[in-house]
Amino acid sequence: MESLEASAVGEDLLNELRRRGSVSLEIAVETQDNVYALFRGHLAPASDQPLITPYSVALSPSSKKVGVRASFEGNYLVLTMEGEARAYRRPGESSSDVVNLGEAVKIASVLGSTLSGELDLHVVKLLKHLIISKDDEPGRTLELAQRYVGAGGGSTPSFDDFLAGYLTGWGSSLQAYLDLSNTTQLSRSILSEVITDRDYLIEVAALRECLKGRGDLYSSSLRVASMGGSSGTFMLLGVLSAALQKSGRKDLMTALWNSLS
C-alpha cells in the first residue's frame, strides 16, 4: 500500500513511539473509512478523520508538518517516529453537576432534525420507548437495552452507538454488564473498550464534561455529531440521555425524544 503520513497519534501510542522509534500494529478491522489496528490489545483507529480514542492515528497525506510516518505492510500498520507529533488526551471525569441541560437539548434537537434523513428511525423509536416509557433507573435501562444490542445497520449499529454515548455520559458511576455477541465485530470491540474505559471515546467524553461547564458545548456537540454517518448523532443522544436521567429531568428527556419522531 502507498505510504501515508500521520499528523497525530494517541497519547499512549506516542509515548511508545518516543521510546522505540517505530511500532507495528496488526490490523483487526477495515471499514470503508477507517482501519482499526490493535495496540496492546486496544482498538486503534487510523484514517484521515479517525474516531478519536487514546490510541488513534490521524493520517494526513497532504500535511507537511508531521512527526510520524505511517505505511501498510501486509496486515500491519507501521508507524515510524520522525520528530514530534500531537497526541489525543483523555479529558478526565469531573465530579461537577450537569449545568447546561436546557441548551444541550436545544442543540441535540436541532442536530437531530437536521440529520433526520440519515437517522435510523426504527432505532429512534426503540430508544424513545426505552428511554421515556420505561423505568428511568439506569441499571434497569441497561437491562432492557440488552435485547436491542446490534439493532440498526452499518459497521457500528445505531443502537450500539447510542449505548456507547450513554455509558460515556454516565461515566464510572454506572457499572455495565452487556452480552455483545449479537452485534458486529467492530461495535463489540468499541463497546468493550467503553465499558472498561469511559474516556475511551475522547470527543464523546469531552462532551460529557462540557455539559458540566468544562468547555464549549456547541462546538463539542458539532464535533461529536460529525463522527461517521449517523454514529456521532446517536452517541450525542446517548450522552445527553444519561445526563438528563442522572439529573431527573424527565420533562426535558420527553421533549428531546419527541422532537426526533
Contacts in CASP RR format, 6 or more apart in sequence:
PFRMAT RR
TARGET T0000
AUTHOR 0000-0000-0000
METHOD contacts of the structure
MODEL  1
MESLEASAVGEDLLNELRRRGSVSLEIAVETQDNVYALFRGHLAPASDQP
LITPYSVALSPSSKKVGVRASFEGNYLVLTMEGEARAYRRPGESSSDVVN
LGEAVKIASVLGSTLSGELDLHVVKLLKHLIISKDDEPGRTLELAQRYVG
AGGGSTPSFDDFLAGYLTGWGSSLQAYLDLSNTTQLSRSILSEVITDRDY
LIEVAALRECLKGRGDLYSSSLRVASMGGSSGTFMLLGVLSAALQKSGRK
DLMTALWNSLS
1 71 0 8 1.000
1 72 0 8 1.000
1 74 0 8 1.000
2 72 0 8 1.000
3 69 0 8 1.000
3 70 0 8 1.000
3 71 0 8 1.000
4 59 0 8 1.000
4 60 0 8 1.000
4 61 0 8 1.000
4 69 0 8 1.000
4 70 0 8 1.000
4 71 0 8 1.000
4 72 0 8 1.000
5 59 0 8 1.000
5 60 0 8 1.000
5 61 0 8 1.000
5 63 0 8 1.000
5 66 0 8 1.000
5 68 0 8 1.000
5 69 0 8 1.000
5 70 0 8 1.000
6 46 0 8 1.000
6 57 0 8 1.000
6 58 0 8 1.000
6 59 0 8 1.000
6 60 0 8 1.000
6 66 0 8 1.000
6 67 0 8 1.000
6 68 0 8 1.000
6 69 0 8 1.000
6 70 0 8 1.000
6 79 0 8 1.000
6 85 0 8 1.000
7 58 0 8 1.000
7 59 0 8 1.000
7 60 0 8 1.000
7 63 0 8 1.000
7 65 0 8 1.000
7 66 0 8 1.000
7 67 0 8 1.000
7 68 0 8 1.000
7 85 0 8 1.000
7 86 0 8 1.000
8 56 0 8 1.000
8 57 0 8 1.000
8 58 0 8 1.000
8 85 0 8 1.000
8 86 0 8 1.000
8 87 0 8 1.000
8 88 0 8 1.000
9 17 0 8 1.000
9 56 0 8 1.000
9 57 0 8 1.000
9 58 0 8 1.000
9 68 0 8 1.000
9 79 0 8 1.000
9 85 0 8 1.000
9 87 0 8 1.000
9 88 0 8 1.000
10 53 0 8 1.000
10 54 0 8 1.000
10 55 0 8 1.000
10 56 0 8 1.000
10 57 0 8 1.000
10 87 0 8 1.000
10 88 0 8 1.000
11 54 0 8 1.000
11 87 0 8 1.000
11 88 0 8 1.000
11 89 0 8 1.000
11 90 0 8 1.000
12 39 0 8 1.000
12 40 0 8 1.000
12 42 0 8 1.000
12 54 0 8 1.000
12 55 0 8 1.000
13 23 0 8 1.000
13 39 0 8 1.000
13 44 0 8 1.000
13 55 0 8 1.000
13 57 0 8 1.000
13 79 0 8 1.000
14 85 0 8 1.000
14 87 0 8 1.000
16 23 0 8 1.000
16 39 0 8 1.000
17 23 0 8 1.000
17 68 0 8 1.000
17 79 0 8 1.000
17 81 0 8 1.000
17 85 0 8 1.000
18 81 0 8 1.000
20 81 0 8 1.000
21 80 0 8 1.000
21 81 0 8 1.000
22 78 0 8 1.000
22 79 0 8 1.000
22 80 0 8 1.000
22 81 0 8 1.000
23 39 0 8 1.000
23 78 0 8 1.000
23 79 0 8 1.000
24 73 0 8 1.000
24 76 0 8 1.000
24 77 0 8 1.000
24 78 0 8 1.000
24 79 0 8 1.000
25 37 0 8 1.000
25 38 0 8 1.000
25 39 0 8 1.000
25 44 0 8 1.000
25 76 0 8 1.000
25 77 0 8 1.000
25 78 0 8 1.000
25 79 0 8 1.000
26 37 0 8 1.000
26 38 0 8 1.000
26 75 0 8 1.000
26 76 0 8 1.000
27 35 0 8 1.000
27 36 0 8 1.000
27 37 0 8 1.000
27 38 0 8 1.000
27 72 0 8 1.000
27 75 0 8 1.000
27 76 0 8 1.000
27 77 0 8 1.000
28 36 0 8 1.000
28 37 0 8 1.000
28 38 0 8 1.000
28 43 0 8 1.000
28 185 0 8 1.000
28 189 0 8 1.000
29 35 0 8 1.000
29 36 0 8 1.000
29 43 0 8 1.000
29 155 0 8 1.000
29 185 0 8 1.000
29 186 0 8 1.000
29 189 0 8 1.000
30 36 0 8 1.000
31 155 0 8 1.000
31 186 0 8 1.000
32 155 0 8 1.000
33 47 0 8 1.000
33 49 0 8 1.000
33 228 0 8 1.000
34 45 0 8 1.000
34 46 0 8 1.000
34 47 0 8 1.000
34 50 0 8 1.000
34 51 0 8 1.000
35 45 0 8 1.000
35 46 0 8 1.000
35 47 0 8 1.000
35 77 0 8 1.000
36 43 0 8 1.000
36 44 0 8 1.000
36 45 0 8 1.000
36 46 0 8 1.000
36 186 0 8 1.000
36 189 0 8 1.000
37 43 0 8 1.000
37 44 0 8 1.000
37 46 0 8 1.000
37 57 0 8 1.000
37 76 0 8 1.000
37 77 0 8 1.000
38 44 0 8 1.000
39 55 0 8 1.000
42 53 0 8 1.000
42 54 0 8 1.000
42 55 0 8 1.000
42 193 0 8 1.000
43 53 0 8 1.000
43 55 0 8 1.000
43 189 0 8 1.000
43 190 0 8 1.000
43 193 0 8 1.000
44 53 0 8 1.000
44 55 0 8 1.000
44 56 0 8 1.000
44 57 0 8 1.000
44 77 0 8 1.000
45 51 0 8 1.000
45 52 0 8 1.000
45 53 0 8 1.000
45 55 0 8 1.000
45 56 0 8 1.000
45 57 0 8 1.000
46 56 0 8 1.000
46 57 0 8 1.000
46 58 0 8 1.000
46 59 0 8 1.000
46 70 0 8 1.000
46 77 0 8 1.000
47 58 0 8 1.000
47 59 0 8 1.000
48 58 0 8 1.000
48 59 0 8 1.000
48 60 0 8 1.000
48 61 0 8 1.000
49 58 0 8 1.000
50 56 0 8 1.000
50 57 0 8 1.000
50 58 0 8 1.000
50 59 0 8 1.000
51 190 0 8 1.000
51 201 0 8 1.000
51 227 0 8 1.000
52 88 0 8 1.000
52 201 0 8 1.000
52 202 0 8 1.000
52 203 0 8 1.000
53 88 0 8 1.000
53 193 0 8 1.000
53 200 0 8 1.000
53 201 0 8 1.000
53 202 0 8 1.000
54 88 0 8 1.000
54 89 0 8 1.000
54 90 0 8 1.000
54 197 0 8 1.000
54 199 0 8 1.000
54 200 0 8 1.000
54 202 0 8 1.000
56 88 0 8 1.000
56 202 0 8 1.000
57 68 0 8 1.000
57 70 0 8 1.000
57 77 0 8 1.000
57 79 0 8 1.000
59 70 0 8 1.000
60 66 0 8 1.000
66 82 0 8 1.000
66 85 0 8 1.000
67 81 0 8 1.000
67 82 0 8 1.000
67 83 0 8 1.000
67 84 0 8 1.000
67 85 0 8 1.000
68 79 0 8 1.000
68 80 0 8 1.000
68 81 0 8 1.000
68 82 0 8 1.000
68 83 0 8 1.000
68 85 0 8 1.000
69 79 0 8 1.000
69 80 0 8 1.000
69 82 0 8 1.000
70 77 0 8 1.000
70 78 0 8 1.000
70 79 0 8 1.000
70 80 0 8 1.000
71 77 0 8 1.000
71 78 0 8 1.000
71 80 0 8 1.000
72 78 0 8 1.000
88 202 0 8 1.000
89 202 0 8 1.000
90 199 0 8 1.000
90 202 0 8 1.000
90 205 0 8 1.000
91 199 0 8 1.000
91 202 0 8 1.000
91 205 0 8 1.000
91 206 0 8 1.000
91 208 0 8 1.000
91 209 0 8 1.000
91 214 0 8 1.000
92 199 0 8 1.000
92 205 0 8 1.000
92 209 0 8 1.000
93 171 0 8 1.000
93 172 0 8 1.000
93 198 0 8 1.000
93 199 0 8 1.000
93 205 0 8 1.000
93 208 0 8 1.000
93 209 0 8 1.000
94 209 0 8 1.000
94 212 0 8 1.000
94 214 0 8 1.000
96 212 0 8 1.000
96 213 0 8 1.000
96 214 0 8 1.000
97 212 0 8 1.000
97 247 0 8 1.000
98 211 0 8 1.000
98 212 0 8 1.000
98 243 0 8 1.000
98 246 0 8 1.000
98 247 0 8 1.000
99 211 0 8 1.000
99 212 0 8 1.000
99 213 0 8 1.000
100 210 0 8 1.000
100 211 0 8 1.000
100 212 0 8 1.000
100 213 0 8 1.000
100 217 0 8 1.000
101 211 0 8 1.000
101 243 0 8 1.000
101 244 0 8 1.000
101 247 0 8 1.000
101 249 0 8 1.000
101 252 0 8 1.000
102 252 0 8 1.000
103 217 0 8 1.000
104 211 0 8 1.000
104 217 0 8 1.000
104 221 0 8 1.000
104 240 0 8 1.000
104 243 0 8 1.000
105 240 0 8 1.000
105 244 0 8 1.000
105 252 0 8 1.000
105 255 0 8 1.000
105 256 0 8 1.000
107 217 0 8 1.000
107 218 0 8 1.000
107 221 0 8 1.000
108 221 0 8 1.000
108 236 0 8 1.000
108 237 0 8 1.000
108 240 0 8 1.000
108 256 0 8 1.000
109 255 0 8 1.000
109 256 0 8 1.000
109 259 0 8 1.000
109 260 0 8 1.000
111 221 0 8 1.000
111 222 0 8 1.000
111 225 0 8 1.000
111 233 0 8 1.000
111 236 0 8 1.000
112 119 0 8 1.000
112 233 0 8 1.000
112 259 0 8 1.000
112 260 0 8 1.000
113 259 0 8 1.000
113 260 0 8 1.000
115 225 0 8 1.000
115 230 0 8 1.000
115 233 0 8 1.000
116 260 0 8 1.000
118 229 0 8 1.000
118 230 0 8 1.000
118 233 0 8 1.000
119 158 0 8 1.000
119 230 0 8 1.000
119 233 0 8 1.000
119 234 0 8 1.000
119 260 0 8 1.000
120 152 0 8 1.000
120 153 0 8 1.000
120 158 0 8 1.000
120 230 0 8 1.000
121 261 0 8 1.000
122 151 0 8 1.000
122 152 0 8 1.000
123 151 0 8 1.000
123 152 0 8 1.000
123 157 0 8 1.000
123 158 0 8 1.000
123 159 0 8 1.000
123 162 0 8 1.000
123 234 0 8 1.000
124 257 0 8 1.000
124 260 0 8 1.000
124 261 0 8 1.000
125 261 0 8 1.000
126 148 0 8 1.000
126 151 0 8 1.000
126 159 0 8 1.000
127 159 0 8 1.000
127 162 0 8 1.000
127 237 0 8 1.000
127 241 0 8 1.000
127 257 0 8 1.000
128 257 0 8 1.000
128 258 0 8 1.000
128 260 0 8 1.000
128 261 0 8 1.000
130 141 0 8 1.000
130 144 0 8 1.000
130 145 0 8 1.000
130 148 0 8 1.000
131 141 0 8 1.000
131 241 0 8 1.000
131 245 0 8 1.000
131 253 0 8 1.000
131 257 0 8 1.000
132 250 0 8 1.000
132 253 0 8 1.000
132 254 0 8 1.000
132 257 0 8 1.000
134 140 0 8 1.000
134 141 0 8 1.000
134 144 0 8 1.000
135 141 0 8 1.000
135 144 0 8 1.000
136 245 0 8 1.000
136 248 0 8 1.000
136 250 0 8 1.000
136 253 0 8 1.000
138 170 0 8 1.000
138 174 0 8 1.000
138 242 0 8 1.000
138 245 0 8 1.000
138 246 0 8 1.000
139 174 0 8 1.000
141 166 0 8 1.000
141 245 0 8 1.000
142 174 0 8 1.000
142 176 0 8 1.000
142 177 0 8 1.000
142 178 0 8 1.000
145 159 0 8 1.000
145 163 0 8 1.000
145 178 0 8 1.000
146 178 0 8 1.000
146 179 0 8 1.000
148 159 0 8 1.000
149 159 0 8 1.000
149 160 0 8 1.000
149 163 0 8 1.000
149 178 0 8 1.000
149 179 0 8 1.000
149 180 0 8 1.000
149 182 0 8 1.000
149 183 0 8 1.000
150 157 0 8 1.000
150 159 0 8 1.000
150 160 0 8 1.000
150 182 0 8 1.000
150 183 0 8 1.000
150 184 0 8 1.000
150 187 0 8 1.000
151 157 0 8 1.000
151 158 0 8 1.000
151 159 0 8 1.000
151 160 0 8 1.000
152 158 0 8 1.000
152 159 0 8 1.000
154 184 0 8 1.000
155 184 0 8 1.000
155 186 0 8 1.000
155 187 0 8 1.000
156 164 0 8 1.000
156 184 0 8 1.000
156 186 0 8 1.000
156 187 0 8 1.000
156 190 0 8 1.000
156 231 0 8 1.000
157 183 0 8 1.000
157 184 0 8 1.000
157 187 0 8 1.000
158 230 0 8 1.000
158 231 0 8 1.000
158 234 0 8 1.000
159 234 0 8 1.000
160 183 0 8 1.000
160 184 0 8 1.000
160 187 0 8 1.000
160 190 0 8 1.000
160 191 0 8 1.000
161 230 0 8 1.000
161 231 0 8 1.000
161 232 0 8 1.000
161 234 0 8 1.000
161 235 0 8 1.000
162 234 0 8 1.000
162 235 0 8 1.000
162 237 0 8 1.000
162 238 0 8 1.000
162 241 0 8 1.000
163 178 0 8 1.000
163 191 0 8 1.000
163 238 0 8 1.000
164 190 0 8 1.000
164 191 0 8 1.000
164 194 0 8 1.000
164 201 0 8 1.000
164 204 0 8 1.000
164 235 0 8 1.000
164 238 0 8 1.000
165 194 0 8 1.000
165 201 0 8 1.000
165 204 0 8 1.000
165 234 0 8 1.000
165 235 0 8 1.000
165 236 0 8 1.000
165 237 0 8 1.000
165 238 0 8 1.000
165 239 0 8 1.000
165 242 0 8 1.000
166 238 0 8 1.000
166 239 0 8 1.000
166 241 0 8 1.000
166 242 0 8 1.000
167 174 0 8 1.000
167 176 0 8 1.000
167 191 0 8 1.000
167 194 0 8 1.000
167 195 0 8 1.000
167 198 0 8 1.000
167 242 0 8 1.000
168 194 0 8 1.000
168 198 0 8 1.000
168 199 0 8 1.000
168 200 0 8 1.000
168 201 0 8 1.000
168 204 0 8 1.000
168 205 0 8 1.000
168 208 0 8 1.000
168 235 0 8 1.000
168 238 0 8 1.000
168 239 0 8 1.000
168 242 0 8 1.000
169 198 0 8 1.000
169 204 0 8 1.000
169 205 0 8 1.000
169 208 0 8 1.000
169 238 0 8 1.000
169 239 0 8 1.000
169 242 0 8 1.000
169 243 0 8 1.000
170 198 0 8 1.000
170 242 0 8 1.000
170 246 0 8 1.000
171 198 0 8 1.000
171 208 0 8 1.000
171 242 0 8 1.000
172 198 0 8 1.000
174 242 0 8 1.000
176 195 0 8 1.000
178 191 0 8 1.000
178 195 0 8 1.000
180 187 0 8 1.000
180 188 0 8 1.000
180 191 0 8 1.000
180 192 0 8 1.000
181 188 0 8 1.000
183 191 0 8 1.000
190 200 0 8 1.000
190 201 0 8 1.000
193 200 0 8 1.000
194 200 0 8 1.000
194 201 0 8 1.000
198 205 0 8 1.000
199 205 0 8 1.000
201 235 0 8 1.000
203 220 0 8 1.000
203 223 0 8 1.000
203 224 0 8 1.000
203 227 0 8 1.000
204 224 0 8 1.000
204 232 0 8 1.000
204 235 0 8 1.000
204 236 0 8 1.000
204 239 0 8 1.000
206 215 0 8 1.000
206 220 0 8 1.000
206 223 0 8 1.000
207 217 0 8 1.000
207 220 0 8 1.000
207 221 0 8 1.000
207 223 0 8 1.000
207 224 0 8 1.000
207 236 0 8 1.000
207 239 0 8 1.000
208 239 0 8 1.000
208 242 0 8 1.000
208 243 0 8 1.000
209 215 0 8 1.000
210 216 0 8 1.000
210 217 0 8 1.000
210 220 0 8 1.000
210 221 0 8 1.000
211 217 0 8 1.000
211 239 0 8 1.000
211 240 0 8 1.000
211 243 0 8 1.000
221 236 0 8 1.000
224 232 0 8 1.000
224 235 0 8 1.000
224 236 0 8 1.000
224 239 0 8 1.000
225 232 0 8 1.000
225 233 0 8 1.000
225 236 0 8 1.000
226 232 0 8 1.000
227 235 0 8 1.000
237 256 0 8 1.000
237 260 0 8 1.000
240 256 0 8 1.000
241 253 0 8 1.000
241 256 0 8 1.000
244 250 0 8 1.000
244 252 0 8 1.000
244 253 0 8 1.000
244 256 0 8 1.000
245 253 0 8 1.000
END
